[in-house]
Amino acid sequence: MATHLALVGLPGSGKSTIGRQVARQGGWTFVDADHAIEEQLGCTIRDYFAQHGEAAFRDVEAQVLAGLLQAPRPTVIATGGGAVLRAENRAALRAGSTVFYLQAAPEDIARRLRGDTVRPLMQGVDALPRLQELLKVRGPLYREVAHYVLDTQRHNPNQVARKICMQMDVAGLTGLGSI
């Protein structure tokens, strides 16, 4: 099985943006788990969520994540913000990838998410209190699953991507550090 790198964190913490840059710098494949889920569903997550609810969505998410972790090629996976809610996902992530928790302050994320129309859990709510609530529940789970925690507040996405590549290289996990 290939070695994979997974990014976890709150919605809007930069998982997709940073994941693309890490993959580009390291010559890996990049997969946004939410996009892979939408491909499998044939509709947007928002629509599926509205029609079938969160539990049904989390079932599909678990199936897609398990499949991504079995990919034959080393892959950088940007997980959905709630992927860590299920113990089976946390165990699969820990066992099948090196996990980086992109820690970002809810206040910073709320500023970035103004006008967001994609994330179902952010629709029709004030983002800051919702993100604070999500962090209370998910923060300990992100820490539990993470091999590494990166505070992204003082760094732009390119700097965070470089830190991830260097950490992977220092740990001897991949050649990602050779950028």
VOMAR-540516 format. One record per residue (C-alpha): residue number from 1; residue in three letters; chain; x, y, z. Coordinates in nm, 4 decimals. Each point is the difference from the previous one (the first is absolute). Layout:
REM VOMAR-540516
node seq = NUM | type = ALA | mol = A | x = X | y = Y | z = Z
...
//
This chain:
REM VOMAR-540516
node seq = 1 | type = MET | mol = A | x = 0.0000 | y = 0.0000 | z = 0.0000
node seq = 2 | type = ALA | mol = A | x = 0.1166 | y = 0.3500 | z = -0.0820
node seq = 3 | type = THR | mol = A | x = 0.0810 | y = 0.2555 | z = 0.2636
node seq = 4 | type = HIS | mol = A | x = -0.2502 | y = 0.2827 | z = 0.0078
node seq = 5 | type = LEU | mol = A | x = -0.0174 | y = 0.3391 | z = 0.1658
node seq = 6 | type = ALA | mol = A | x = -0.3328 | y = 0.1225 | z = 0.1385
node seq = 7 | type = LEU | mol = A | x = -0.0970 | y = 0.3492 | z = 0.1091
node seq = 8 | type = VAL | mol = A | x = -0.2660 | y = 0.0492 | z = 0.2671
node seq = 9 | type = GLY | mol = A | x = -0.1457 | y = 0.3142 | z = 0.1538
node seq = 10 | type = LEU | mol = A | x = -0.3051 | y = 0.2195 | z = 0.0212
node seq = 11 | type = PRO | mol = A | x = -0.1889 | y = 0.0957 | z = -0.3159
node seq = 12 | type = GLY | mol = A | x = 0.1909 | y = 0.2877 | z = -0.1571
node seq = 13 | type = SER | mol = A | x = 0.3322 | y = -0.0774 | z = 0.1723
node seq = 14 | type = GLY | mol = A | x = 0.1790 | y = -0.0303 | z = -0.3348
node seq = 15 | type = LYS | mol = A | x = 0.0076 | y = -0.3765 | z = -0.0515
node seq = 16 | type = SER | mol = A | x = -0.0710 | y = 0.0114 | z = -0.3742
node seq = 17 | type = THR | mol = A | x = 0.2172 | y = 0.3015 | z = -0.0777
node seq = 18 | type = ILE | mol = A | x = 0.2954 | y = -0.1280 | z = 0.2009
node seq = 19 | type = GLY | mol = A | x = -0.0524 | y = -0.3585 | z = -0.1173
node seq = 20 | type = ARG | mol = A | x = 0.0257 | y = 0.1041 | z = -0.3657
node seq = 21 | type = GLN | mol = A | x = 0.3239 | y = 0.1835 | z = 0.0723
node seq = 22 | type = VAL | mol = A | x = 0.1513 | y = -0.2918 | z = 0.1942
node seq = 23 | type = ALA | mol = A | x = -0.0879 | y = -0.2379 | z = -0.2822
node seq = 24 | type = ARG | mol = A | x = 0.1435 | y = 0.2351 | z = -0.2625
node seq = 25 | type = GLN | mol = A | x = 0.3218 | y = 0.0509 | z = 0.1967
node seq = 26 | type = GLY | mol = A | x = 0.0436 | y = -0.3714 | z = 0.0638
node seq = 27 | type = GLY | mol = A | x = -0.1231 | y = -0.1390 | z = -0.3297
node seq = 28 | type = TRP | mol = A | x = -0.2846 | y = -0.1890 | z = 0.1685
node seq = 29 | type = THR | mol = A | x = -0.3596 | y = -0.0445 | z = -0.1034
node seq = 30 | type = PHE | mol = A | x = -0.2468 | y = 0.2339 | z = 0.1707
node seq = 31 | type = VAL | mol = A | x = -0.3568 | y = -0.0955 | z = 0.0866
node seq = 32 | type = ASP | mol = A | x = -0.2570 | y = 0.2202 | z = 0.1672
node seq = 33 | type = ALA | mol = A | x = -0.2164 | y = -0.2558 | z = 0.1818
node seq = 34 | type = ASP | mol = A | x = -0.3081 | y = 0.2197 | z = -0.0341
node seq = 35 | type = HIS | mol = A | x = 0.0411 | y = 0.0088 | z = -0.3785
node seq = 36 | type = ALA | mol = A | x = 0.0487 | y = -0.3776 | z = -0.0078
node seq = 37 | type = ILE | mol = A | x = -0.3208 | y = -0.0374 | z = 0.2020
node seq = 38 | type = GLU | mol = A | x = -0.1900 | y = 0.2241 | z = -0.2422
node seq = 39 | type = GLU | mol = A | x = 0.1272 | y = -0.2054 | z = -0.2935
node seq = 40 | type = GLN | mol = A | x = -0.1287 | y = -0.3161 | z = 0.1643
node seq = 41 | type = LEU | mol = A | x = -0.3341 | y = 0.1576 | z = 0.0942
node seq = 42 | type = GLY | mol = A | x = -0.0597 | y = 0.1698 | z = -0.3315
node seq = 43 | type = CYS | mol = A | x = -0.1144 | y = 0.3149 | z = 0.1793
node seq = 44 | type = THR | mol = A | x = 0.1351 | y = 0.2610 | z = 0.2360
node seq = 45 | type = ILE | mol = A | x = 0.0585 | y = -0.0810 | z = 0.3649
node seq = 46 | type = ARG | mol = A | x = -0.2329 | y = 0.2855 | z = 0.0853
node seq = 47 | type = ASP | mol = A | x = -0.2859 | y = -0.1580 | z = -0.1995
node seq = 48 | type = TYR | mol = A | x = 0.0672 | y = -0.3496 | z = 0.1337
node seq = 49 | type = PHE | mol = A | x = 0.0192 | y = 0.1338 | z = 0.3549
node seq = 50 | type = ALA | mol = A | x = -0.3338 | y = 0.1791 | z = -0.0442
node seq = 51 | type = GLN | mol = A | x = -0.1736 | y = -0.3064 | z = -0.1465
node seq = 52 | type = HIS | mol = A | x = 0.1477 | y = -0.2805 | z = 0.2100
node seq = 53 | type = GLY | mol = A | x = 0.1414 | y = 0.1612 | z = 0.3151
node seq = 54 | type = GLU | mol = A | x = 0.3359 | y = -0.0012 | z = 0.1699
node seq = 55 | type = ALA | mol = A | x = 0.0040 | y = -0.3687 | z = 0.1026
node seq = 56 | type = ALA | mol = A | x = -0.0453 | y = -0.1206 | z = -0.3590
node seq = 57 | type = PHE | mol = A | x = 0.2673 | y = 0.2436 | z = -0.1164
node seq = 58 | type = ARG | mol = A | x = 0.2436 | y = -0.1252 | z = 0.2660
node seq = 59 | type = ASP | mol = A | x = -0.0559 | y = -0.3594 | z = -0.1233
node seq = 60 | type = VAL | mol = A | x = 0.1020 | y = 0.0998 | z = -0.3524
node seq = 61 | type = GLU | mol = A | x = 0.2899 | y = 0.2054 | z = 0.1342
node seq = 62 | type = ALA | mol = A | x = 0.1357 | y = -0.3024 | z = 0.1898
node seq = 63 | type = GLN | mol = A | x = -0.0189 | y = -0.2187 | z = -0.3130
node seq = 64 | type = VAL | mol = A | x = 0.1743 | y = 0.2559 | z = -0.2189
node seq = 65 | type = LEU | mol = A | x = 0.2713 | y = 0.0683 | z = 0.2576
node seq = 66 | type = ALA | mol = A | x = 0.0733 | y = -0.3720 | z = 0.0374
node seq = 67 | type = GLY | mol = A | x = 0.0351 | y = -0.0238 | z = -0.3775
node seq = 68 | type = LEU | mol = A | x = 0.2329 | y = 0.2986 | z = -0.0205
node seq = 69 | type = LEU | mol = A | x = 0.2254 | y = -0.1496 | z = 0.2659
node seq = 70 | type = GLN | mol = A | x = 0.0355 | y = -0.3117 | z = -0.2157
node seq = 71 | type = ALA | mol = A | x = 0.1187 | y = 0.1920 | z = -0.3076
node seq = 72 | type = PRO | mol = A | x = 0.3100 | y = -0.1598 | z = -0.1550
node seq = 73 | type = ARG | mol = A | x = 0.1761 | y = 0.3341 | z = -0.0478
node seq = 74 | type = PRO | mol = A | x = 0.1143 | y = 0.2297 | z = 0.2825
node seq = 75 | type = THR | mol = A | x = -0.2792 | y = 0.2522 | z = 0.0449
node seq = 76 | type = VAL | mol = A | x = -0.0562 | y = 0.3212 | z = 0.1898
node seq = 77 | type = ILE | mol = A | x = -0.3583 | y = -0.0155 | z = 0.1288
node seq = 78 | type = ALA | mol = A | x = -0.1871 | y = 0.3115 | z = 0.1130
node seq = 79 | type = THR | mol = A | x = -0.2680 | y = -0.1484 | z = 0.2240
node seq = 80 | type = GLY | mol = A | x = -0.3360 | y = 0.1546 | z = 0.0714
node seq = 81 | type = GLY | mol = A | x = -0.0127 | y = 0.1911 | z = 0.3282
node seq = 82 | type = GLY | mol = A | x = -0.2197 | y = -0.2644 | z = 0.1644
node seq = 83 | type = ALA | mol = A | x = 0.1834 | y = -0.3103 | z = -0.1224
node seq = 84 | type = VAL | mol = A | x = 0.1432 | y = -0.0488 | z = 0.3501
node seq = 85 | type = LEU | mol = A | x = -0.3428 | y = -0.0349 | z = 0.1612
node seq = 86 | type = ARG | mol = A | x = -0.0048 | y = -0.3754 | z = -0.0584
node seq = 87 | type = ALA | mol = A | x = 0.2447 | y = -0.2219 | z = 0.1875
node seq = 88 | type = GLU | mol = A | x = 0.0390 | y = -0.2221 | z = -0.3082
node seq = 89 | type = ASN | mol = A | x = 0.1202 | y = 0.3001 | z = -0.2016
node seq = 90 | type = ARG | mol = A | x = 0.2460 | y = 0.1062 | z = 0.2684
node seq = 91 | type = ALA | mol = A | x = 0.1434 | y = -0.3523 | z = 0.0182
node seq = 92 | type = ALA | mol = A | x = 0.0247 | y = -0.0249 | z = -0.3802
node seq = 93 | type = LEU | mol = A | x = 0.1681 | y = 0.3413 | z = -0.0254
node seq = 94 | type = ARG | mol = A | x = 0.2535 | y = -0.0796 | z = 0.2736
node seq = 95 | type = ALA | mol = A | x = 0.0829 | y = -0.3392 | z = -0.1499
node seq = 96 | type = GLY | mol = A | x = -0.0007 | y = 0.0936 | z = -0.3674
node seq = 97 | type = SER | mol = A | x = 0.1548 | y = 0.3453 | z = -0.0084
node seq = 98 | type = THR | mol = A | x = 0.2094 | y = 0.2587 | z = 0.1744
node seq = 99 | type = VAL | mol = A | x = -0.2537 | y = 0.2464 | z = 0.1386
node seq = 100 | type = PHE | mol = A | x = 0.0528 | y = 0.3731 | z = 0.0372
node seq = 101 | type = TYR | mol = A | x = -0.2505 | y = 0.2044 | z = 0.1981
node seq = 102 | type = LEU | mol = A | x = -0.0194 | y = 0.3494 | z = -0.1483
node seq = 103 | type = GLN | mol = A | x = -0.0907 | y = 0.1958 | z = 0.3089
node seq = 104 | type = ALA | mol = A | x = -0.1576 | y = 0.3369 | z = -0.0676
node seq = 105 | type = ALA | mol = A | x = -0.1885 | y = 0.2405 | z = 0.2247
node seq = 106 | type = PRO | mol = A | x = -0.3771 | y = 0.0064 | z = -0.0565
node seq = 107 | type = GLU | mol = A | x = 0.0208 | y = 0.3802 | z = -0.0280
node seq = 108 | type = ASP | mol = A | x = 0.2437 | y = -0.0234 | z = -0.2928
node seq = 109 | type = ILE | mol = A | x = -0.2052 | y = -0.2685 | z = -0.1720
node seq = 110 | type = ALA | mol = A | x = -0.3230 | y = 0.1974 | z = 0.0445
node seq = 111 | type = ARG | mol = A | x = 0.1579 | y = 0.2938 | z = -0.1831
node seq = 112 | type = ARG | mol = A | x = 0.1027 | y = -0.2311 | z = -0.2865
node seq = 113 | type = LEU | mol = A | x = -0.3425 | y = -0.1661 | z = -0.0211
node seq = 114 | type = ARG | mol = A | x = -0.2076 | y = 0.3152 | z = -0.0385
node seq = 115 | type = GLY | mol = A | x = -0.2409 | y = -0.0645 | z = -0.2839
node seq = 116 | type = ASP | mol = A | x = 0.0768 | y = -0.3751 | z = -0.0171
node seq = 117 | type = THR | mol = A | x = -0.2717 | y = -0.1912 | z = -0.1831
node seq = 118 | type = VAL | mol = A | x = 0.1621 | y = -0.3442 | z = -0.0107
node seq = 119 | type = ARG | mol = A | x = 0.0424 | y = -0.1293 | z = 0.3563
node seq = 120 | type = PRO | mol = A | x = -0.3351 | y = -0.1416 | z = 0.1216
node seq = 121 | type = LEU | mol = A | x = 0.0680 | y = 0.0532 | z = 0.3703
node seq = 122 | type = MET | mol = A | x = 0.0776 | y = 0.3678 | z = -0.0596
node seq = 123 | type = GLN | mol = A | x = -0.3211 | y = 0.0855 | z = -0.1868
node seq = 124 | type = GLY | mol = A | x = -0.2426 | y = 0.2434 | z = 0.1575
node seq = 125 | type = VAL | mol = A | x = 0.2007 | y = 0.0444 | z = 0.3204
node seq = 126 | type = ASP | mol = A | x = 0.2468 | y = 0.2475 | z = 0.1436
node seq = 127 | type = ALA | mol = A | x = 0.3260 | y = -0.1775 | z = -0.0840
node seq = 128 | type = LEU | mol = A | x = 0.1970 | y = 0.0990 | z = 0.3123
node seq = 129 | type = PRO | mol = A | x = -0.2241 | y = -0.1579 | z = 0.2662
node seq = 130 | type = ARG | mol = A | x = -0.0483 | y = -0.3050 | z = -0.2229
node seq = 131 | type = LEU | mol = A | x = 0.3760 | y = -0.0421 | z = -0.0464
node seq = 132 | type = GLN | mol = A | x = 0.0585 | y = 0.0422 | z = 0.3739
node seq = 133 | type = GLU | mol = A | x = -0.2585 | y = -0.2708 | z = 0.0652
node seq = 134 | type = LEU | mol = A | x = 0.1584 | y = -0.2298 | z = -0.2609
node seq = 135 | type = LEU | mol = A | x = 0.3435 | y = 0.0545 | z = 0.1530
node seq = 136 | type = LYS | mol = A | x = -0.1237 | y = -0.1045 | z = 0.3454
node seq = 137 | type = VAL | mol = A | x = -0.1236 | y = -0.3305 | z = -0.1421
node seq = 138 | type = ARG | mol = A | x = 0.2568 | y = -0.0640 | z = -0.2697
node seq = 139 | type = GLY | mol = A | x = 0.3161 | y = 0.1587 | z = 0.1421
node seq = 140 | type = PRO | mol = A | x = 0.0772 | y = -0.2959 | z = 0.2297
node seq = 141 | type = LEU | mol = A | x = -0.0701 | y = -0.2404 | z = -0.2880
node seq = 142 | type = TYR | mol = A | x = 0.2335 | y = 0.1876 | z = -0.2354
node seq = 143 | type = ARG | mol = A | x = 0.2715 | y = -0.0210 | z = 0.2654
node seq = 144 | type = GLU | mol = A | x = -0.0698 | y = -0.3687 | z = 0.0613
node seq = 145 | type = VAL | mol = A | x = 0.0418 | y = -0.0931 | z = -0.3657
node seq = 146 | type = ALA | mol = A | x = 0.2893 | y = 0.2363 | z = -0.0805
node seq = 147 | type = HIS | mol = A | x = 0.3594 | y = -0.1049 | z = -0.0210
node seq = 148 | type = TYR | mol = A | x = 0.0891 | y = 0.3693 | z = -0.0278
node seq = 149 | type = VAL | mol = A | x = -0.1790 | y = 0.3236 | z = 0.0934
node seq = 150 | type = LEU | mol = A | x = 0.0756 | y = 0.3160 | z = -0.1975
node seq = 151 | type = ASP | mol = A | x = -0.1226 | y = 0.3408 | z = 0.1107
node seq = 152 | type = THR | mol = A | x = -0.0876 | y = 0.1679 | z = -0.3286
node seq = 153 | type = GLN | mol = A | x = -0.0816 | y = 0.3466 | z = 0.1359
node seq = 154 | type = ARG | mol = A | x = 0.3290 | y = 0.1738 | z = -0.0629
node seq = 155 | type = HIS | mol = A | x = 0.0849 | y = -0.1673 | z = -0.3292
node seq = 156 | type = ASN | mol = A | x = -0.1312 | y = 0.0175 | z = -0.3539
node seq = 157 | type = PRO | mol = A | x = -0.1027 | y = -0.3259 | z = -0.1727
node seq = 158 | type = ASN | mol = A | x = 0.3306 | y = -0.0305 | z = -0.1868
node seq = 159 | type = GLN | mol = A | x = 0.1968 | y = 0.0277 | z = 0.3258
node seq = 160 | type = VAL | mol = A | x = -0.2202 | y = -0.2636 | z = 0.1653
node seq = 161 | type = ALA | mol = A | x = 0.0444 | y = -0.2305 | z = -0.3011
node seq = 162 | type = ARG | mol = A | x = 0.3783 | y = 0.0393 | z = 0.0238
node seq = 163 | type = LYS | mol = A | x = -0.0101 | y = -0.0793 | z = 0.3739
node seq = 164 | type = ILE | mol = A | x = -0.1955 | y = -0.3183 | z = -0.0722
node seq = 165 | type = CYS | mol = A | x = 0.2456 | y = -0.1037 | z = -0.2711
node seq = 166 | type = MET | mol = A | x = 0.2957 | y = 0.0657 | z = 0.2286
node seq = 167 | type = GLN | mol = A | x = -0.1604 | y = -0.1917 | z = 0.2885
node seq = 168 | type = MET | mol = A | x = -0.0663 | y = -0.2989 | z = -0.2251
node seq = 169 | type = ASP | mol = A | x = 0.3593 | y = 0.0116 | z = -0.1227
node seq = 170 | type = VAL | mol = A | x = 0.1471 | y = 0.0327 | z = 0.3520
node seq = 171 | type = ALA | mol = A | x = -0.2134 | y = -0.2935 | z = 0.1157
node seq = 172 | type = GLY | mol = A | x = 0.1348 | y = -0.2034 | z = -0.2920
node seq = 173 | type = LEU | mol = A | x = -0.3523 | y = -0.0696 | z = -0.1187
node seq = 174 | type = THR | mol = A | x = 0.0337 | y = 0.1251 | z = -0.3577
node seq = 175 | type = GLY | mol = A | x = 0.2077 | y = 0.2099 | z = -0.2311
node seq = 176 | type = LEU | mol = A | x = -0.2514 | y = 0.2814 | z = 0.0323
node seq = 177 | type = GLY | mol = A | x = 0.2574 | y = 0.2300 | z = 0.1513
node seq = 178 | type = SER | mol = A | x = 0.1990 | y = 0.0204 | z = -0.3211
node seq = 179 | type = ILE | mol = A | x = -0.1618 | y = 0.3102 | z = -0.1438
//
